[in-house]
């Protein structure tokens, strides 16, 4: 088991190195430090002195890969690549192009993202599994037909539509919750209730259809017929056998989205004014703050790889045959 985990971690590190190299090349070949300075200062008619001053203040005046003017190891460490790319592996995100500490911003914003993403994730998984099992339990009936129809309708509508309608109906018309904003303490529930409901509804259609297909595939197998022949009720067959044997594909679609718990939802946080990592990324893109964007791309890659490793580990716990193999 330990060798299996170490092997997966090794693969993840290699993938992370590749993503980091690709991101560095993409950012510093498409946009040179001069281009970044010109975009941040504003306009094309910027003096070269202003560009050089901006680069010196933010450390972009150094060579990209090798600093031949420095002695010893500083030839490699006193470069843009080391300070802006290699140090990310130590979770040293440095400063943004606007001069603010990126690590501090991430620590401050991770809690609001988790406050919305964790309940949305847990309630979403519970709701979709229950709806899918209900459609399978009443398969080939009108309840199953209308359930599939409703799921197709839900998955055909953009999440942005749910946000706009939810804000208009629950905030503007009924005035049950604030239209946007964020607060701590007990007031937190009031501000995150609507984003959580919309997040669950937006995923309900597609995920319930996916889980329904998985459960229907398991229902037709021999072990299910054997369980029925032993006198088990249909509910017992679904919850004790079908759900357990369909856990592997469910784990694939749930554990792999764990990075979203930390990075938050870009659209949701922006529309509801939640000061999380998602809105932080959107603000950085709008402000063309490349340092923040690079840091968030790296953090997203780390969390996604962690999610895949947790998926592999959960596979071995759910199915011992994988571990033995």
C-alpha positions in Angstrom: 0.0 0.0 0.0 2.8 2.4 0.9 4.7 1.7 -2.3 1.4 2.3 -4.3 1.0 5.7 -2.6 4.6 6.7 -3.1 4.4 5.7 -6.8 1.3 7.9 -7.3 3.0 10.8 -5.5 6.0 10.4 -7.7 3.8 10.6 -10.8 2.1 13.6 -9.4 5.4 15.5 -8.8 6.5 14.8 -12.3 3.2 16.2 -13.6 3.5 19.2 -11.4 7.0 19.9 -12.7 5.7 19.7 -16.2 2.8 22.0 -15.6 5.1 24.5 -13.8 7.6 24.6 -16.7 4.8 24.9 -19.3 3.2 27.8 -17.3 6.5 29.6 -17.0 7.3 29.3 -20.7 3.7 30.4 -21.6 3.8 33.5 -19.4 7.3 34.6 -20.2 7.3 34.0 -23.9 3.9 35.3 -24.8 4.3 38.3 -22.4 7.8 39.5 -21.8 8.5 41.5 -18.6 8.4 44.7 -20.7 4.9 43.7 -21.9 3.8 43.1 -18.3 5.1 46.5 -17.2 3.5 48.2 -20.1 0.1 46.5 -19.4 0.3 47.3 -15.7 1.4 50.9 -16.1 -1.2 51.4 -18.8 -1.1 52.3 -22.4 1.5 51.9 -25.2 3.0 55.3 -24.8 5.0 54.5 -21.8 8.6 55.6 -21.4 11.4 53.0 -21.2 12.5 54.6 -17.9 9.0 53.9 -16.4 9.2 50.3 -17.6 12.6 49.7 -16.2 11.5 51.2 -12.8 8.5 48.9 -12.7 10.6 45.9 -13.5 13.2 46.7 -10.8 10.5 47.2 -8.1 9.0 43.8 -8.8 12.1 41.8 -9.6 11.5 41.4 -13.3 14.8 43.1 -14.2 16.7 39.8 -13.7 17.6 37.3 -16.4 15.1 34.5 -17.0 17.2 31.4 -16.5 20.9 32.1 -15.9 22.4 35.2 -14.2 26.0 35.2 -15.5 26.8 38.3 -13.5 26.4 36.5 -10.2 28.9 34.0 -8.6 28.3 30.4 -7.7 24.8 29.1 -7.2 23.4 32.7 -7.4 23.8 32.3 -11.2 20.7 30.1 -11.0 18.9 31.4 -7.9 19.0 35.1 -8.7 16.8 34.7 -11.8 13.2 35.1 -12.6 12.7 31.4 -13.1 13.9 30.5 -9.6 12.1 33.3 -7.8 8.9 33.1 -9.8 8.7 29.4 -10.6 11.0 27.2 -8.5 10.0 28.8 -5.2 6.4 27.9 -5.8 7.3 24.3 -4.8 8.1 25.7 -1.3 4.7 27.5 -1.4 6.5 30.8 -1.5 4.1 32.7 -3.8 6.0 36.0 -3.5 4.3 39.3 -4.2 1.7 40.2 -6.8 2.4 42.7 -9.5 0.5 45.3 -7.4 3.0 44.7 -4.5 0.7 42.6 -2.1 1.7 39.4 -0.5 0.0 36.5 -2.4 0.5 34.0 0.4 -1.3 36.3 2.8 -4.2 36.9 0.4 -4.6 33.1 -0.1 -4.7 32.4 3.7 -7.3 35.1 4.2 -9.5 34.0 1.3 -9.4 30.2 1.7 -11.9 30.3 4.6 -14.7 32.0 2.6 -14.2 29.6 -0.3 -14.4 26.6 2.0 -17.5 28.1 3.7 -19.4 27.9 0.4 -17.7 25.0 -1.3 -17.8 22.3 1.5 -21.5 22.4 2.1 -22.2 22.6 -1.6 -20.0 19.6 -2.2 -21.4 17.4 0.6 -25.1 18.3 0.0 -24.6 18.0 -3.7 -23.2 14.4 -3.4 -26.0 13.4 -1.0 -28.7 14.9 -3.1 -27.5 13.4 -6.4 -27.0 10.0 -5.0 -30.4 10.0 -3.4 -32.2 11.2 -6.5 -30.4 8.7 -8.7 -31.3 5.8 -6.3 -34.9 7.0 -6.2 -35.1 6.9 -10.0 -33.5 3.5 -10.1 -35.9 2.2 -7.4 -38.9 3.4 -9.4 -37.3 2.6 -12.8 -39.6 2.1 -15.8 -42.3 4.2 -14.1 -43.7 7.7 -14.6 -41.6 8.9 -11.6 -38.4 7.7 -13.4 -39.5 9.2 -16.7 -40.2 12.6 -15.2 -37.1 12.4 -13.1 -34.9 11.9 -16.1 -36.8 14.7 -18.0 -36.3 17.1 -15.1 -32.6 16.1 -14.9 -32.1 16.8 -18.6 -33.7 20.2 -18.3 -31.6 21.1 -15.3 -28.3 20.1 -17.0 -29.3 22.0 -20.1 -29.5 25.3 -18.3 -26.3 27.4 -17.6 -25.3 27.9 -14.0 -25.2 31.6 -14.7 -29.0 31.4 -15.3 -29.5 29.8 -11.9 -27.5 32.6 -10.3 -29.4 35.4 -12.0 -32.9 33.9 -11.3 -31.9 33.0 -7.8 -30.8 36.5 -7.0 -33.9 38.0 -8.6 -36.4 35.6 -6.9 -35.0 35.1 -3.5 -33.2 38.4 -3.0 -35.0 41.1 -5.0 -38.5 39.7 -5.0 -38.9 37.8 -1.7 -36.0 39.6 0.1 -35.2 36.4 2.0 -31.4 36.7 1.6 -28.9 39.4 0.6 -28.2 39.6 -3.1 -24.5 39.6 -2.4 -21.9 40.1 0.3 -20.2 38.2 3.0 -20.0 38.3 6.8 -18.6 36.2 9.6 -20.3 34.7 12.7 -23.9 33.7 12.6 -24.6 36.1 9.7 -22.5 33.8 7.5 -25.5 31.4 7.0 -27.6 34.2 5.5 -25.0 35.1 2.9 -24.0 31.6 1.8 -27.4 29.9 1.8 -28.4 31.0 -1.7 -25.0 30.2 -3.3 -25.1 26.7 -1.7 -28.6 26.0 -3.0 -27.7 27.2 -6.5 -24.5 25.2 -6.5 -26.4 22.0 -5.6 -29.2 22.6 -8.1 -26.7 23.4 -10.9 -25.0 20.0 -10.5 -28.1 18.0 -9.7 -29.2 17.2 -13.3 -25.9 16.0 -14.8 -24.7 14.1 -11.7 -28.0 12.4 -11.0 -28.2 11.1 -14.6 -24.6 9.9 -14.4 -25.2 8.0 -11.1 -28.5 6.6 -12.4 -26.6 5.1 -15.3 -24.0 3.6 -13.0 -26.7 2.1 -10.7 -28.7 0.7 -13.6 -25.6 -1.1 -14.9 -25.1 -2.7 -11.5 -28.8 -3.7 -11.1 -28.6 -6.0 -14.0 -25.6 -8.0 -12.7 -25.7 -11.6 -11.3 -25.0 -10.6 -7.7 -28.1 -8.5 -7.6 -30.3 -11.3 -8.8 -28.7 -13.6 -6.2 -29.4 -11.0 -3.5 -33.1 -10.8 -4.6 -33.3 -14.6 -4.7 -32.2 -14.7 -1.0 -35.2 -12.6 -0.1 -33.6 -9.2 0.3 -35.9 -6.2 -0.3 -35.3 -3.9 -3.2 -34.2 -1.1 -0.9 -31.7 -3.4 0.8 -30.3 -4.5 -2.5 -29.8 -0.9 -3.7 -28.3 0.5 -0.5 -26.3 -2.6 0.6 -25.1 -3.9 -2.7 -25.6 -1.7 -5.7 -24.5 1.5 -4.0 -21.4 -0.1 -2.6 -20.3 -1.7 -5.9 -20.9 1.6 -7.8 -18.8 3.5 -5.3 -15.7 3.5 -7.6 -17.1 5.6 -10.4 -18.8 7.8 -7.8 -15.4 8.4 -6.1 -13.9 9.3 -9.5 -16.5 12.1 -10.0 -16.4 13.4 -6.4 -12.9 13.1 -5.0 -11.4 14.6 -8.2 -13.3 17.8 -7.6 -11.7 18.4 -4.2 -9.6 21.2 -5.5 -12.8 23.2 -6.0 -13.3 23.2 -2.3 -10.2 25.3 -1.9 -10.1 27.3 -5.1 -13.8 28.1 -4.9 -16.2 28.8 -7.8 -15.0 31.6 -10.1 -18.5 32.6 -11.2 -20.3 32.0 -8.0 -17.9 34.0 -5.8 -17.8 36.9 -8.3 -21.6 37.2 -8.6 -22.2 36.9 -4.8 -19.3 39.1 -3.7 -17.7 36.3 -1.7 -14.0 37.3 -1.0 -12.7 33.8 -1.8 -10.0 32.4 -4.0 -12.3 32.3 -7.0 -13.0 36.0 -7.0 -9.3 36.6 -6.2 -8.4 34.9 -9.5 -11.0 36.7 -11.5 -9.9 40.1 -10.1 -6.3 39.2 -11.0 -7.2 38.3 -14.5 -9.2 41.5 -14.9 -6.3 43.5 -13.5 -3.8 41.6 -15.6 -1.8 40.6 -12.5 0.2 37.8 -13.9 2.0 36.9 -10.6 -1.4 36.1 -9.0 -2.6 34.1 -12.0 0.6 32.0 -12.1 0.3 31.4 -8.4 -3.3 30.3 -8.7 -2.5 28.0 -11.7 0.2 26.3 -9.6 -2.0 26.0 -6.6 -4.8 24.6 -8.7 -2.4 22.0 -10.2 -1.2 21.0 -6.7 -4.7 20.5 -5.4 -5.9 18.7 -8.6 -3.0 16.2 -8.3 -3.7 15.8 -4.6 -7.3 15.0 -5.6 -6.2 12.4 -8.1 -3.9 10.8 -5.5 -6.8 10.7 -3.0 -9.0 9.1 -5.7 -6.4 6.4 -6.2 -6.1 5.8 -2.4 -9.9 5.7 -2.0 -10.0 3.1 -4.8 -7.8 0.8 -2.8 -10.0 1.2 0.2 -13.2 0.7 -1.7 -12.0 -2.3 -3.7 -9.2 -4.5 -2.1 -8.6 -6.1 -5.5 -6.9 -2.9 -6.8 -4.6 -3.0 -3.8 -3.8 -6.6 -4.2 -3.2 -6.1 -7.9 
